[in-house]
Amino acid sequence: MEYKVIPFIASIDPKTGTSAHVAVQLENLINITASEGWKYIRLESVTTFVNPDNGCFGLGAKAGYNTSRQMLVFVKE
């Protein structure tokens, strides 16, 4: 078996966007990948730590933080 993982970041208009718009984007990505022979398995949430940035000479320093990314998982047999 072979696996494929694709990041999914929905993009909607903050004033008119709805969860239906997100669903359409997700559906389109799944359908496009399925047409290439991949079978959709699930949507995974992956949490990662972004290291702090010390800035230049301490100016503009940013603390580290956790962030979450959505990943679509596919399989091909």
Biopython code that builds the backbone (N, CA, C, O; Angstrom):
import numpy as np
from Bio.PDB.StructureBuilder import StructureBuilder

atoms = [
    (1, "MET", "N", (0.827, -1.188, 0.000)),
    (1, "MET", "CA", (0.000, 0.000, 0.000)),
    (1, "MET", "C", (0.871, 1.251, 0.000)),
    (1, "MET", "O", (1.985, 1.263, 0.523)),
    (2, "GLU", "N", (0.337, 2.275, -0.590)),
    (2, "GLU", "CA", (1.014, 3.568, -0.641)),
    (2, "GLU", "C", (0.064, 4.615, -0.058)),
    (2, "GLU", "O", (-1.136, 4.598, -0.332)),
    (3, "TYR", "N", (0.607, 5.516, 0.741)),
    (3, "TYR", "CA", (-0.204, 6.562, 1.366)),
    (3, "TYR", "C", (0.177, 7.931, 0.821)),
    (3, "TYR", "O", (1.310, 8.157, 0.394)),
    (4, "LYS", "N", (-0.792, 8.836, 0.845)),
    (4, "LYS", "CA", (-0.573, 10.212, 0.422)),
    (4, "LYS", "C", (-1.265, 11.111, 1.451)),
    (4, "LYS", "O", (-2.412, 10.866, 1.824)),
    (5, "VAL", "N", (-0.562, 12.150, 1.904)),
    (5, "VAL", "CA", (-1.108, 13.089, 2.882)),
    (5, "VAL", "C", (-1.039, 14.490, 2.282)),
    (5, "VAL", "O", (0.018, 14.932, 1.832)),
    (6, "ILE", "N", (-2.183, 15.185, 2.280)),
    (6, "ILE", "CA", (-2.278, 16.510, 1.686)),
    (6, "ILE", "C", (-2.796, 17.485, 2.734)),
    (6, "ILE", "O", (-3.810, 17.214, 3.377)),
    (7, "PRO", "N", (-2.111, 18.631, 2.920)),
    (7, "PRO", "CA", (-2.635, 19.616, 3.864)),
    (7, "PRO", "C", (-3.925, 20.233, 3.333)),
    (7, "PRO", "O", (-4.069, 20.462, 2.132)),
    (8, "PHE", "N", (-4.864, 20.499, 4.247)),
    (8, "PHE", "CA", (-6.123, 21.134, 3.874)),
    (8, "PHE", "C", (-6.294, 22.406, 4.689)),
    (8, "PHE", "O", (-6.375, 22.372, 5.917)),
    (9, "ILE", "N", (-6.347, 23.534, 3.977)),
    (9, "ILE", "CA", (-6.586, 24.832, 4.615)),
    (9, "ILE", "C", (-7.749, 25.470, 3.875)),
    (9, "ILE", "O", (-7.611, 25.865, 2.717)),
    (10, "ALA", "N", (-8.882, 25.571, 4.532)),
    (10, "ALA", "CA", (-10.056, 26.172, 3.901)),
    (10, "ALA", "C", (-9.870, 27.677, 3.797)),
    (10, "ALA", "O", (-9.217, 28.298, 4.636)),
    (11, "SER", "N", (-10.450, 28.246, 2.765)),
    (11, "SER", "CA", (-10.378, 29.679, 2.554)),
    (11, "SER", "C", (-11.784, 30.200, 2.279)),
    (11, "SER", "O", (-12.410, 29.813, 1.291)),
    (12, "ILE", "N", (-12.287, 31.086, 3.161)),
    (12, "ILE", "CA", (-13.623, 31.641, 2.959)),
    (12, "ILE", "C", (-13.618, 33.146, 3.205)),
    (12, "ILE", "O", (-12.742, 33.677, 3.888)),
    (13, "ASP", "N", (-14.587, 33.801, 2.649)),
    (13, "ASP", "CA", (-14.789, 35.228, 2.873)),
    (13, "ASP", "C", (-15.328, 35.402, 4.298)),
    (13, "ASP", "O", (-16.316, 34.758, 4.652)),
    (14, "PRO", "N", (-14.714, 36.244, 5.116)),
    (14, "PRO", "CA", (-15.157, 36.374, 6.509)),
    (14, "PRO", "C", (-16.579, 36.906, 6.660)),
    (14, "PRO", "O", (-17.204, 36.699, 7.699)),
    (15, "LYS", "N", (-17.098, 37.587, 5.640)),
    (15, "LYS", "CA", (-18.448, 38.153, 5.740)),
    (15, "LYS", "C", (-19.521, 37.224, 5.179)),
    (15, "LYS", "O", (-20.629, 37.165, 5.714)),
    (16, "THR", "N", (-19.205, 36.506, 4.117)),
    (16, "THR", "CA", (-20.227, 35.686, 3.468)),
    (16, "THR", "C", (-19.938, 34.189, 3.521)),
    (16, "THR", "O", (-20.787, 33.386, 3.134)),
    (17, "GLY", "N", (-18.758, 33.803, 3.991)),
    (17, "GLY", "CA", (-18.370, 32.397, 4.011)),
    (17, "GLY", "C", (-19.157, 31.599, 5.038)),
    (17, "GLY", "O", (-19.482, 32.096, 6.116)),
    (18, "THR", "N", (-19.458, 30.354, 4.689)),
    (18, "THR", "CA", (-20.179, 29.458, 5.589)),
    (18, "THR", "C", (-19.467, 28.121, 5.648)),
    (18, "THR", "O", (-18.511, 27.877, 4.911)),
    (19, "SER", "N", (-19.938, 27.265, 6.527)),
    (19, "SER", "CA", (-19.365, 25.921, 6.600)),
    (19, "SER", "C", (-19.640, 25.163, 5.306)),
    (19, "SER", "O", (-18.895, 24.244, 4.965)),
    (20, "ALA", "N", (-20.693, 25.531, 4.582)),
    (20, "ALA", "CA", (-20.968, 24.890, 3.287)),
    (20, "ALA", "C", (-19.851, 25.189, 2.292)),
    (20, "ALA", "O", (-19.497, 24.329, 1.486)),
    (21, "HIS", "N", (-19.293, 26.400, 2.339)),
    (21, "HIS", "CA", (-18.178, 26.747, 1.452)),
    (21, "HIS", "C", (-16.954, 25.885, 1.774)),
    (21, "HIS", "O", (-16.244, 25.439, 0.872)),
    (22, "VAL", "N", (-16.719, 25.659, 3.053)),
    (22, "VAL", "CA", (-15.600, 24.804, 3.473)),
    (22, "VAL", "C", (-15.836, 23.373, 2.989)),
    (22, "VAL", "O", (-14.916, 22.722, 2.494)),
    (23, "ALA", "N", (-17.063, 22.890, 3.132)),
    (23, "ALA", "CA", (-17.396, 21.530, 2.705)),
    (23, "ALA", "C", (-17.159, 21.352, 1.207)),
    (23, "ALA", "O", (-16.660, 20.311, 0.782)),
    (24, "VAL", "N", (-17.507, 22.344, 0.412)),
    (24, "VAL", "CA", (-17.309, 22.266, -1.040)),
    (24, "VAL", "C", (-15.818, 22.197, -1.363)),
    (24, "VAL", "O", (-15.413, 21.421, -2.229)),
    (25, "GLN", "N", (-15.004, 22.990, -0.686)),
    (25, "GLN", "CA", (-13.556, 22.953, -0.924)),
    (25, "GLN", "C", (-12.982, 21.583, -0.576)),
    (25, "GLN", "O", (-12.161, 21.038, -1.314)),
    (26, "LEU", "N", (-13.420, 21.033, 0.555)),
    (26, "LEU", "CA", (-12.947, 19.718, 0.982)),
    (26, "LEU", "C", (-13.408, 18.644, -0.004)),
    (26, "LEU", "O", (-12.627, 17.773, -0.388)),
    (27, "GLU", "N", (-14.657, 18.705, -0.405)),
    (27, "GLU", "CA", (-15.201, 17.746, -1.363)),
    (27, "GLU", "C", (-14.443, 17.797, -2.688)),
    (27, "GLU", "O", (-14.123, 16.753, -3.256)),
    (28, "ASN", "N", (-14.155, 18.995, -3.183)),
    (28, "ASN", "CA", (-13.419, 19.132, -4.440)),
    (28, "ASN", "C", (-12.029, 18.518, -4.346)),
    (28, "ASN", "O", (-11.595, 17.825, -5.267)),
    (29, "LEU", "N", (-11.329, 18.764, -3.243)),
    (29, "LEU", "CA", (-9.988, 18.205, -3.071)),
    (29, "LEU", "C", (-10.032, 16.684, -3.006)),
    (29, "LEU", "O", (-9.178, 16.012, -3.585)),
    (30, "ILE", "N", (-11.027, 16.136, -2.302)),
    (30, "ILE", "CA", (-11.168, 14.677, -2.221)),
    (30, "ILE", "C", (-11.477, 14.106, -3.603)),
    (30, "ILE", "O", (-10.884, 13.103, -3.999)),
    (31, "ASN", "N", (-12.395, 14.729, -4.342)),
    (31, "ASN", "CA", (-12.770, 14.228, -5.674)),
    (31, "ASN", "C", (-11.612, 14.292, -6.664)),
    (31, "ASN", "O", (-11.416, 13.360, -7.445)),
    (32, "ILE", "N", (-10.848, 15.373, -6.642)),
    (32, "ILE", "CA", (-9.693, 15.501, -7.542)),
    (32, "ILE", "C", (-8.676, 14.402, -7.253)),
    (32, "ILE", "O", (-8.177, 13.753, -8.173)),
    (33, "THR", "N", (-8.374, 14.197, -5.980)),
    (33, "THR", "CA", (-7.386, 13.184, -5.608)),
    (33, "THR", "C", (-7.908, 11.778, -5.898)),
    (33, "THR", "O", (-7.143, 10.904, -6.307)),
    (34, "ALA", "N", (-9.214, 11.557, -5.685)),
    (34, "ALA", "CA", (-9.812, 10.252, -5.993)),
    (34, "ALA", "C", (-9.742, 9.960, -7.490)),
    (34, "ALA", "O", (-9.571, 8.807, -7.886)),
    (35, "SER", "N", (-9.871, 10.988, -8.321)),
    (35, "SER", "CA", (-9.797, 10.786, -9.769)),
    (35, "SER", "C", (-8.391, 10.365, -10.208)),
    (35, "SER", "O", (-8.208, 9.862, -11.316)),
    (36, "GLU", "N", (-7.399, 10.573, -9.335)),
    (36, "GLU", "CA", (-6.028, 10.155, -9.608)),
    (36, "GLU", "C", (-5.752, 8.753, -9.061)),
    (36, "GLU", "O", (-4.614, 8.284, -9.084)),
    (37, "GLY", "N", (-6.800, 8.088, -8.569)),
    (37, "GLY", "CA", (-6.661, 6.713, -8.097)),
    (37, "GLY", "C", (-6.450, 6.555, -6.604)),
    (37, "GLY", "O", (-6.180, 5.450, -6.135)),
    (38, "TRP", "N", (-6.565, 7.632, -5.850)),
    (38, "TRP", "CA", (-6.368, 7.569, -4.396)),
    (38, "TRP", "C", (-7.704, 7.432, -3.693)),
    (38, "TRP", "O", (-8.686, 8.061, -4.087)),
    (39, "LYS", "N", (-7.743, 6.603, -2.644)),
    (39, "LYS", "CA", (-8.958, 6.404, -1.845)),
    (39, "LYS", "C", (-8.827, 7.214, -0.553)),
    (39, "LYS", "O", (-7.855, 7.077, 0.190)),
    (40, "TYR", "N", (-9.833, 8.064, -0.307)),
    (40, "TYR", "CA", (-9.849, 8.897, 0.901)),
    (40, "TYR", "C", (-10.018, 8.013, 2.134)),
    (40, "TYR", "O", (-10.854, 7.110, 2.151)),
    (41, "ILE", "N", (-9.208, 8.283, 3.177)),
    (41, "ILE", "CA", (-9.329, 7.550, 4.431)),
    (41, "ILE", "C", (-9.927, 8.439, 5.512)),
    (41, "ILE", "O", (-10.964, 8.103, 6.085)),
    (42, "ARG", "N", (-9.278, 9.583, 5.800)),
    (42, "ARG", "CA", (-9.770, 10.443, 6.882)),
    (42, "ARG", "C", (-9.075, 11.803, 6.869)),
    (42, "ARG", "O", (-8.101, 12.028, 6.151)),
    (43, "LEU", "N", (-9.619, 12.705, 7.699)),
    (43, "LEU", "CA", (-9.029, 14.014, 7.944)),
    (43, "LEU", "C", (-8.379, 13.955, 9.321)),
    (43, "LEU", "O", (-9.046, 13.656, 10.312)),
    (44, "GLU", "N", (-7.097, 14.235, 9.384)),
    (44, "GLU", "CA", (-6.341, 14.196, 10.638)),
    (44, "GLU", "C", (-5.958, 15.602, 11.064)),
    (44, "GLU", "O", (-5.670, 16.453, 10.223)),
    (45, "SER", "N", (-5.953, 15.844, 12.349)),
    (45, "SER", "CA", (-5.462, 17.099, 12.895)),
    (45, "SER", "C", (-4.075, 16.830, 13.479)),
    (45, "SER", "O", (-3.912, 15.957, 14.331)),
    (46, "VAL", "N", (-3.084, 17.582, 13.016)),
    (46, "VAL", "CA", (-1.703, 17.405, 13.472)),
    (46, "VAL", "C", (-1.283, 18.677, 14.205)),
    (46, "VAL", "O", (-1.307, 19.770, 13.640)),
    (47, "THR", "N", (-0.899, 18.518, 15.469)),
    (47, "THR", "CA", (-0.436, 19.649, 16.261)),
    (47, "THR", "C", (1.087, 19.664, 16.250)),
    (47, "THR", "O", (1.731, 18.629, 16.420)),
    (48, "THR", "N", (1.651, 20.843, 16.050)),
    (48, "THR", "CA", (3.105, 20.983, 16.013)),
    (48, "THR", "C", (3.528, 22.224, 16.786)),
    (48, "THR", "O", (2.738, 23.150, 16.970)),
    (49, "PHE", "N", (4.769, 22.237, 17.233)),
    (49, "PHE", "CA", (5.310, 23.383, 17.965)),
    (49, "PHE", "C", (6.182, 24.201, 17.027)),
    (49, "PHE", "O", (7.091, 23.672, 16.387)),
    (50, "VAL", "N", (5.900, 25.491, 16.950)),
    (50, "VAL", "CA", (6.714, 26.410, 16.154)),
    (50, "VAL", "C", (7.738, 27.028, 17.093)),
    (50, "VAL", "O", (7.376, 27.672, 18.078)),
    (51, "ASN", "N", (9.010, 26.834, 16.792)),
    (51, "ASN", "CA", (10.084, 27.313, 17.663)),
    (51, "ASN", "C", (10.071, 28.838, 17.772)),
    (51, "ASN", "O", (9.644, 29.533, 16.850)),
    (52, "PRO", "N", (10.545, 29.347, 18.911)),
    (52, "PRO", "CA", (10.609, 30.802, 19.072)),
    (52, "PRO", "C", (11.600, 31.424, 18.097)),
    (52, "PRO", "O", (12.542, 30.774, 17.643)),
    (53, "ASP", "N", (11.369, 32.689, 17.788)),
    (53, "ASP", "CA", (12.261, 33.447, 16.911)),
    (53, "ASP", "C", (12.906, 34.531, 17.773)),
    (53, "ASP", "O", (12.210, 35.393, 18.308)),
    (54, "ASN", "N", (14.218, 34.491, 17.909)),
    (54, "ASN", "CA", (14.920, 35.430, 18.778)),
    (54, "ASN", "C", (15.050, 36.824, 18.176)),
    (54, "ASN", "O", (15.429, 37.769, 18.867)),
    (55, "GLY", "N", (14.738, 36.953, 16.900)),
    (55, "GLY", "CA", (14.853, 38.261, 16.251)),
    (55, "GLY", "C", (16.311, 38.636, 16.055)),
    (55, "GLY", "O", (17.210, 37.848, 16.348)),
    (56, "CYS", "N", (16.534, 39.821, 15.566)),
    (56, "CYS", "CA", (17.874, 40.336, 15.351)),
    (56, "CYS", "C", (18.248, 41.185, 16.559)),
    (56, "CYS", "O", (17.638, 42.226, 16.804)),
    (57, "PHE", "N", (19.240, 40.746, 17.305)),
    (57, "PHE", "CA", (19.668, 41.431, 18.528)),
    (57, "PHE", "C", (18.530, 41.528, 19.543)),
    (57, "PHE", "O", (18.487, 42.456, 20.350)),
    (58, "GLY", "N", (17.595, 40.552, 19.495)),
    (58, "GLY", "CA", (16.475, 40.533, 20.436)),
    (58, "GLY", "C", (15.297, 41.391, 20.011)),
    (58, "GLY", "O", (14.247, 41.366, 20.654)),
    (59, "LEU", "N", (15.458, 42.152, 18.934)),
    (59, "LEU", "CA", (14.361, 42.996, 18.451)),
    (59, "LEU", "C", (13.413, 42.151, 17.597)),
    (59, "LEU", "O", (13.856, 41.394, 16.734)),
    (60, "GLY", "N", (12.140, 42.284, 17.837)),
    (60, "GLY", "CA", (11.148, 41.529, 17.078)),
    (60, "GLY", "C", (11.063, 40.074, 17.475)),
    (60, "GLY", "O", (10.558, 39.255, 16.707)),
    (61, "ALA", "N", (11.547, 39.731, 18.661)),
    (61, "ALA", "CA", (11.503, 38.352, 19.130)),
    (61, "ALA", "C", (10.056, 37.884, 19.259)),
    (61, "ALA", "O", (9.171, 38.660, 19.620)),
    (62, "LYS", "N", (9.827, 36.602, 18.959)),
    (62, "LYS", "CA", (8.497, 36.005, 19.060)),
    (62, "LYS", "C", (8.600, 34.715, 19.857)),
    (62, "LYS", "O", (9.514, 33.915, 19.655)),
    (63, "ALA", "N", (7.663, 34.528, 20.752)),
    (63, "ALA", "CA", (7.636, 33.301, 21.561)),
    (63, "ALA", "C", (7.207, 32.118, 20.707)),
    (63, "ALA", "O", (6.525, 32.291, 19.697)),
    (64, "GLY", "N", (7.602, 30.922, 21.109)),
    (64, "GLY", "CA", (7.155, 29.711, 20.441)),
    (64, "GLY", "C", (5.683, 29.467, 20.738)),
    (64, "GLY", "O", (5.145, 29.991, 21.713)),
    (65, "TYR", "N", (5.034, 28.673, 19.900)),
    (65, "TYR", "CA", (3.621, 28.391, 20.104)),
    (65, "TYR", "C", (3.225, 27.088, 19.409)),
    (65, "TYR", "O", (3.924, 26.612, 18.514)),
    (66, "ASN", "N", (2.102, 26.525, 19.831)),
    (66, "ASN", "CA", (1.545, 25.339, 19.193)),
    (66, "ASN", "C", (0.578, 25.774, 18.104)),
    (66, "ASN", "O", (-0.126, 26.774, 18.244)),
    (67, "THR", "N", (0.552, 25.017, 17.026)),
    (67, "THR", "CA", (-0.399, 25.267, 15.954)),
    (67, "THR", "C", (-0.948, 23.932, 15.472)),
    (67, "THR", "O", (-0.308, 22.895, 15.645)),
    (68, "SER", "N", (-2.106, 23.957, 14.881)),
    (68, "SER", "CA", (-2.744, 22.735, 14.411)),
    (68, "SER", "C", (-2.983, 22.828, 12.907)),
    (68, "SER", "O", (-3.389, 23.874, 12.402)),
    (69, "ARG", "N", (-2.735, 21.749, 12.206)),
    (69, "ARG", "CA", (-2.937, 21.676, 10.762)),
    (69, "ARG", "C", (-3.844, 20.491, 10.459)),
    (69, "ARG", "O", (-3.782, 19.460, 11.128)),
    (70, "GLN", "N", (-4.689, 20.652, 9.440)),
    (70, "GLN", "CA", (-5.574, 19.577, 8.999)),
    (70, "GLN", "C", (-4.934, 18.874, 7.809)),
    (70, "GLN", "O", (-4.482, 19.526, 6.867)),
    (71, "MET", "N", (-4.895, 17.552, 7.850)),
    (71, "MET", "CA", (-4.277, 16.761, 6.788)),
    (71, "MET", "C", (-5.257, 15.701, 6.279)),
    (71, "MET", "O", (-5.862, 14.970, 7.062)),
    (72, "LEU", "N", (-5.400, 15.634, 4.954)),
    (72, "LEU", "CA", (-6.216, 14.595, 4.334)),
    (72, "LEU", "C", (-5.334, 13.381, 4.076)),
    (72, "LEU", "O", (-4.233, 13.512, 3.542)),
    (73, "VAL", "N", (-5.812, 12.210, 4.452)),
    (73, "VAL", "CA", (-5.042, 10.978, 4.278)),
    (73, "VAL", "C", (-5.734, 10.108, 3.216)),
    (73, "VAL", "O", (-6.935, 9.846, 3.280)),
    (74, "PHE", "N", (-4.930, 9.674, 2.240)),
    (74, "PHE", "CA", (-5.402, 8.821, 1.147)),
    (74, "PHE", "C", (-4.542, 7.575, 1.085)),
    (74, "PHE", "O", (-3.423, 7.555, 1.597)),
    (75, "VAL", "N", (-5.072, 6.532, 0.452)),
    (75, "VAL", "CA", (-4.322, 5.299, 0.258)),
    (75, "VAL", "C", (-4.528, 4.818, -1.179)),
    (75, "VAL", "O", (-5.571, 5.050, -1.790)),
    (76, "LYS", "N", (-3.508, 4.147, -1.694)),
    (76, "LYS", "CA", (-3.593, 3.502, -3.022)),
    (76, "LYS", "C", (-3.036, 2.102, -2.860)),
    (76, "LYS", "O", (-1.925, 1.913, -2.364)),
    (77, "GLU", "N", (-3.816, 1.126, -3.283)),
    (77, "GLU", "CA", (-3.380, -0.278, -3.131)),
    (77, "GLU", "C", (-2.775, -0.810, -4.396)),
    (77, "GLU", "O", (-2.359, -1.968, -4.442)),
]
sb = StructureBuilder()
sb.init_structure("model")
sb.init_model(0)
sb.init_chain("A")
sb.init_seg("    ")
for serial, (resi, resn, name, xyz) in enumerate(atoms, 1):
    if name == "N":
        sb.init_residue(resn, " ", resi, " ")
    sb.init_atom(name, np.array(xyz, "f"), 0.0, 1.0, " ", f" {name:<3s}", serial, name[0])
structure = sb.get_structure()
